[in-house]
């Protein structure tokens, strides 16, 4: 009587493996789509919280949050900073102004972090990523591309804002960010829309190199609701700016958007001089790593939209002005 066969033949085993491989190949894209949809929804929810905070801040103070903040006496004139606040390489620029993200903390359930911050002292950053002489454009950074730490002391004492620098609320991060080199610094993935053009420089002046800023924030700005003449539904206030993207004098995947810290690179500020996800060096363009190309954006009235890379540049730029008088087409 013949023995009963046990197990699979080699051919059968290979066929099973091939079927499993095909199923995995079909499943992976579906999983990636679900993950990206979740990431985009998370970013949308983050921006909606910013919208509530932005308007609550206005209700409380009668003006919208400052694009960046420095106390009286820190900035002595446009592009001129006091000794305790100036960039060690050039007195033109702040060395630790406080980001708009700091200013909205009490309105996004971040009051405990806000209470740790002394706004009379500069912000602190463990890392200050900056291009060096081998980059285009050349920067002030050393070979390591890290000028940090930024402001470890203030008035001869340890900076009182060191602990808060490590306490960024999760709402400022986007899960689509692929990661950065200087991961010891907490980075945000969002920025204020400050101008229609690449108008230098919102972190150090009250008016830009080519005229008054057209957007929703700059250093110590105090924009009121009545100033948004174009309409709150047609004016972008915050848009994605992944910290893994390049920023002025800061290369890709270094970590160019510390959550609390601002110096001459205009961290936390973007303009519409270049389109979404532009990656040219020395850029202040908005962008994200969402699949399909584009970035989530918050309008002043609190609604959130996804702005595609393919948006009309005319329409895109019109969204970055609060009082430009442009007609907005329906493609955004």
C-alpha positions in Angstrom: 0.0 0.0 0.0 1.6 3.3 -1.1 2.5 5.9 1.6 0.3 9.0 1.9 2.2 12.1 0.7 2.9 14.7 3.5 3.6 18.5 2.9 4.1 20.5 -0.3 6.2 19.9 -3.3 8.8 22.6 -4.1 6.6 23.9 -7.0 3.6 24.2 -4.8 5.6 26.1 -2.2 6.9 28.5 -4.9 3.4 29.1 -6.2 2.2 29.9 -2.6 5.1 32.3 -2.1 4.3 34.0 -5.5 0.7 34.4 -4.6 1.6 35.9 -1.2 4.1 38.3 -2.9 1.4 39.5 -5.3 -1.1 40.0 -2.5 1.5 42.1 -0.6 2.2 44.1 -3.7 -1.5 44.9 -4.0 -1.8 45.6 -0.3 1.2 48.0 0.2 -0.1 50.8 -2.0 -3.5 50.6 -0.3 -1.9 50.8 3.1 0.2 53.8 1.9 -2.9 55.6 0.7 -4.7 55.0 4.0 -1.7 56.3 5.9 -1.3 59.4 3.7 -5.0 60.1 4.0 -4.7 59.9 7.8 -1.6 62.2 7.7 -3.4 64.7 5.7 -6.5 64.6 8.0 -4.2 65.1 10.9 -2.6 68.2 9.3 -6.1 69.5 8.5 -7.1 69.1 12.2 -3.9 70.8 13.3 -4.6 73.8 11.1 -8.2 74.0 12.3 -6.8 74.3 15.9 -4.6 77.1 14.7 -7.6 78.8 13.2 -9.4 78.7 16.5 -6.3 79.9 18.3 -5.7 82.7 15.8 -9.2 84.1 16.2 -9.3 83.6 20.0 -6.1 85.6 20.2 -7.7 88.4 18.3 -10.8 88.2 20.5 -8.5 88.6 23.5 -6.1 91.2 22.3 -7.9 92.9 19.4 -5.2 91.9 16.9 -4.0 88.6 15.4 -0.9 86.9 16.8 2.5 88.4 15.9 4.3 86.6 13.2 7.3 86.6 15.6 7.7 88.4 18.9 10.5 90.3 20.5 10.0 92.5 23.6 10.4 96.3 23.6 14.1 97.2 23.4 15.2 94.0 21.7 14.8 95.4 18.2 16.1 99.0 18.4 15.2 99.7 14.7 14.5 97.9 11.5 17.3 95.4 11.0 19.0 96.5 14.1 19.0 94.5 17.4 20.3 95.2 20.9 23.5 93.4 22.0 21.6 90.8 24.0 19.4 89.8 21.1 21.5 90.1 18.0 22.9 87.4 15.8 26.6 87.1 16.7 27.5 87.3 12.9 25.5 90.4 12.2 23.6 93.0 14.2 20.9 93.0 11.5 19.2 90.0 12.8 17.6 88.5 15.8 19.2 85.5 17.6 16.1 83.9 19.1 13.0 85.9 18.5 9.9 84.0 19.6 7.9 82.3 16.9 4.1 82.8 16.3 3.8 79.2 17.6 4.8 80.4 21.1 2.3 83.2 21.0 -0.7 81.0 20.4 0.2 78.4 23.1 -2.5 79.5 25.6 -5.2 79.1 22.9 -4.2 75.5 21.8 -4.1 73.9 25.3 -0.4 74.7 25.5 -0.7 77.0 28.5 1.5 74.8 30.7 4.3 75.2 28.1 3.6 78.9 27.7 4.0 79.4 31.5 7.6 78.0 31.2 8.5 80.7 28.7 10.0 84.1 29.6 9.2 86.4 26.6 11.6 89.0 28.0 14.5 86.6 27.3 15.4 85.2 23.8 14.2 81.8 22.6 16.6 78.9 22.8 17.4 76.3 20.2 19.8 73.3 20.6 20.6 73.4 16.9 20.7 76.3 14.5 21.0 74.7 11.1 22.8 76.8 8.5 24.5 76.3 5.1 28.2 76.7 5.0 30.6 77.9 2.4 30.2 74.7 0.3 26.5 75.3 -0.2 24.7 77.5 -2.6 24.1 80.1 -1.4 26.9 80.3 1.1 25.9 80.9 4.6 27.4 81.6 8.0 27.4 78.0 9.2 30.5 75.9 10.0 31.3 72.6 8.3 28.8 70.8 10.5 26.0 73.1 9.3 25.0 73.7 12.9 25.5 77.1 14.6 23.8 75.9 17.7 23.1 76.1 20.5 21.4 79.4 20.1 21.3 81.7 23.1 22.3 79.2 25.9 22.9 82.2 28.2 21.1 85.5 28.7 22.4 88.3 30.9 25.2 86.0 32.2 22.7 83.3 33.4 21.4 80.1 31.8 18.6 81.0 29.3 15.3 80.5 31.2 13.7 79.2 27.9 15.9 76.1 27.5 13.4 73.7 29.0 10.5 75.0 27.0 12.4 74.5 23.7 12.1 70.7 24.2 8.4 70.9 25.0 6.7 71.5 21.6 3.1 70.4 21.6 2.3 67.7 19.0 -0.1 69.9 17.1 2.8 71.7 15.4 4.1 68.5 13.7 3.0 66.7 10.6 3.3 62.9 10.3 4.3 63.2 6.6 7.6 64.8 7.6 10.4 62.2 6.6 12.7 63.4 9.4 15.6 65.8 9.7 19.3 65.6 10.5 19.3 67.8 13.7 16.5 65.9 15.4 17.5 67.1 18.8 15.6 70.3 18.1 11.8 70.3 18.0 10.6 71.5 14.7 7.2 72.7 13.5 5.8 72.0 10.0 3.7 75.1 9.5 4.4 78.8 8.7 2.7 82.2 8.5 1.9 83.5 5.0 3.7 86.9 5.3 3.9 88.2 1.7 2.9 87.7 -1.9 6.6 88.0 -3.0 10.0 87.2 -1.7 10.1 90.4 0.3 13.0 90.3 2.8 12.8 89.9 5.8 9.8 89.4 8.1 11.8 88.4 11.1 13.9 91.6 11.3 11.9 94.5 9.8 8.4 96.0 10.0 8.4 96.7 6.3 10.2 94.6 3.7 13.0 95.4 1.2 10.4 96.0 -1.5 7.6 97.6 0.5 5.1 96.8 3.2 4.3 93.2 3.9 1.1 92.0 2.3 0.3 89.0 4.4 -0.7 88.1 7.9 2.3 88.4 10.1 5.9 89.6 10.7 8.0 90.6 13.7 5.8 92.3 16.2 2.9 92.7 13.7 -0.5 93.5 15.1 -2.9 92.9 12.3 -6.6 93.5 13.0 -9.6 91.8 11.5 -10.5 95.1 9.8 -7.2 94.9 7.9 -8.2 91.8 6.1 -10.0 93.7 3.4 -9.9 90.8 0.8 -12.1 88.7 3.0 -11.3 86.2 5.7 -12.2 83.3 3.4 -9.8 84.4 0.7 -6.7 85.1 2.8 -4.3 82.4 3.9 -2.8 82.8 7.3 -1.0 79.6 8.0 0.2 77.0 5.5 2.4 73.9 5.7 6.1 74.3 5.7 7.8 71.0 6.5 11.0 71.4 8.5 12.6 68.9 6.2 12.3 71.3 3.3 14.9 74.0 2.6 14.5 77.5 3.9 16.6 80.6 3.4 20.2 79.6 3.9 19.2 76.2 5.3 19.3 73.0 3.2 16.9 70.1 2.8 16.4 67.8 5.7 18.5 69.7 8.2 15.6 70.9 10.3 14.8 74.5 9.1 11.8 75.3 11.1 12.4 75.2 14.9 9.1 75.5 16.7 10.0 78.4 18.9 13.2 80.0 17.5 13.6 82.6 14.8 16.7 84.2 13.4 17.7 85.6 10.0 16.4 82.6 8.0 12.7 83.6 8.5 11.8 80.4 10.2 8.1 80.0 10.4 7.5 82.5 7.5 6.6 81.7 3.9 5.7 83.8 0.9 4.1 83.2 -2.5 7.1 84.4 -4.6 7.7 80.7 -5.5 5.0 78.0 -5.9 4.1 75.3 -3.4 6.9 72.8 -2.9 9.5 74.8 -4.7 12.9 73.5 -3.6 15.4 76.0 -5.0 18.0 77.2 -2.5 17.4 80.3 -0.4 13.6 79.7 -0.7 10.8 80.8 1.6 8.2 78.7 -0.2 5.5 76.7 1.5 5.4 72.9 1.1 4.9 69.4 2.5 5.6 65.8 1.8 2.0 64.8 1.2 1.5 62.4 -1.7 0.2 64.0 -4.8 1.9 67.3 -4.3 0.5 70.3 -2.4 0.1 71.6 1.1 -2.8 72.1 3.5 -3.6 75.8 4.2 -5.7 77.7 6.7 -7.7 80.7 5.8 -8.4 83.5 8.3 -12.0 82.4 8.7 -10.8 79.0 10.0 -11.5 76.8 7.0 -8.8 74.5 5.7 -8.1 73.6 2.1 -5.4 71.5 0.2 -3.5 73.7 -2.2 -2.2 71.7 -5.1 1.2 72.3 -6.7 -0.7 72.9 -9.9 -2.7 75.9 -8.6 -2.7 79.0 -10.8 0.2 81.1 -9.5 -2.0 84.2 -9.9 -4.6 82.7 -7.6 -2.0 81.4 -5.2 -0.4 84.8 -4.8 -3.8 86.5 -4.4 -4.3 84.3 -1.3 -1.2 85.8 0.3 -2.5 89.3 0.3 -5.0 90.6 3.0 -5.8 93.8 1.1 -4.8 93.3 -2.5 -8.2 93.5 -4.1 -7.7 90.5 -6.3 -10.5 88.4 -7.7 -10.1 84.8 -6.5 -11.0 82.2 -9.0 -12.6 78.9 -7.9 -9.5 76.7 -8.5 -8.3 76.7 -4.9 
